[in-house]
Amino acid sequence: NRSKSVTVREGLEAKYNNTRVKFSYAKGTDLPLIDRSTEKVSTVNVPNKKGFAKAVKAAKNSDIVLVAMGENYHWSGEAASRSEITLPGNQRELLKELKKTGKPIVLVLFNGRPLDLSWEAENVDAIVEAWYPGIKAGDAVADIISGDYNPSAKLVMTFPRNVGQVPIYYNMKNTGRPFNDDAPADYRSNYIDVENTPLYPFGHGLSYTNYKYSNLKLSSAEFSKGGSINVSIDVTNNGNYDGEEVVQLYIQDIVASVTRPVKELKGFEKVALKKGETKTVEFTIDESTIEFLDNNIKPTVEAGDFNVWVSTSSSDESNHKTFSFK
């Protein structure tokens, strides 16, 4: 029941009730609507800048600016494709005006798809990706903003730098002439106007503390049919707050009878760590971990070498080993 939904404003005011923290609110702008008779953006409700002045005034009189933005819920799901994926309407224009105040900006996003946040990533101080969190959204966001809960989630979708990078995903197939940052050359698979990398990779996610990965070990450098090896790594919470980290295991089949992805998520574990605490996280690799479908669409396991990473996201390659299946 949408009438029972808790807004971000309501959640924050309830969280800080009976404290010295006070909130001022300004709408700022509207979201574009869809005319369901034509399935096009409505020409009736075109966002204007009438609310900008009140929003800027509220920002100037505040210590921190919390900005809730995103997409109308009708803009996601079936029959809701978009040709460009920046914040709809004039939301980015409003952000640019708020930026001029010089106040710290926290952007809270409510959306159903990865967005082009290239400008926002460079110009706001923090981004909270809330997606569409349901009728208790305000309370959940307030828990995050206040620090009563230390966020630990990781992205399950890749965020591009712009729509021209789409489709973009972490487990892509390699190209015949892949780009190499360490040895740039002509006629390689790269963009000339942006980096090849995503803005935010699959598996990315920050929290109020920091984690250090170290001491990656393999129980053996190889295994054979019916066997397995163990992968272990030490994870340390070296920040100032207790937290939870999602440790991720990625594997690459270097050479096979069919082309294989540059990297595949093969396991993950969420581990709770007190401030200063270290825990060892272990994964098991066996034949099921390296199995794939061959040219006849049959599950198969082939001998060869494999890369393995245990990391904070799909783009983190700092902890890497190689093993063989004989």
Steps between C-alpha positions, in 0.01 A plus 500: 500500500677813378307716746691329780842563344762673715674780311864590549395822670271313742766240573765760578272714715396192701863392537613837630188579705587665833850589383660827397508389136242687295386458141373749246332371186454629148355303211736642238346342192265231369559169328387467138191282462401253230178550304367143512279559196804555280772342716706816451625762742207725582500851355268613781735448793827637363733575794581868538738702717238670716612307808874556452515826699338351812729196481810716468387723789444193721843368404673829584342494846606140568822327598444195278277461195318166460354469151256221415486443123445226246228359278123476524406140582323474162840554334630154582395147421309368201439743211714771660810529283699823488726632223717694743557424867590822679274621781165578331370853454701787643632323810864539396439870435367534854807319635724745315323792670531333840869438433554876470406542867822327601318279750574123524250305290379145566304361206246227586387316187169320444517327163452167332795492261867600496518870415759721334637672811818634341435862605361405839798278584734795442296765677309364799659387824321167540250284312262260674345255252166408654334346191125457571507383864128476577258668739753521786754676280519811715588309815763293317665804341496679837683206657771532234528881510519505881761227514281275712553241229829462314415420134653184359319429172679458166375591153349213302504708181774697325459879480628642167670837456241583235239327287754446221672234710184289517494200496765483771541214746788352699492144354541601137691302240842633406553669163753408236701815567439596863618839622796502737542801727868420545569484125252719309491440126291572192215276385411369842160448661470826686310827504683817401285730716453305827676224686412139422418437863152547650420788734410251774583132441296192587565412863590857604377640830639722774428528871595720795808289567788358293612145434843366420548171313828312547673163507318333209582129501421189296516162673656366179604638162304225321231237532360222283173313440319435826720742692485857617709785639428756769545875462544715810557867571526716810254791520566777753268779606757778528247785523328661794167315503367145520373375166426217260692432181390290199814310394485392136666211313563543125649250253618517140548197276802627305476266197212270407336336198241780494551864590464567872421818695785717622375439852213318676367533854521152650435565866450763767477516878376776728720529806437717807810672638542710810725805481858372474394135464645257243330186374608239247249433223519170308355373174517154339568458129410167338385377160157661536671838543681483165236313300354663186286415197694374198418533128232235538341684795614227737663562839873435479820555691827546312858485615681830509605803701266730689528844657339554839433823687354562844394860503274788600345528153534371144752775418730430796789281384741562786475146644566251222630144462512239223416130525477206261252222439673186375 
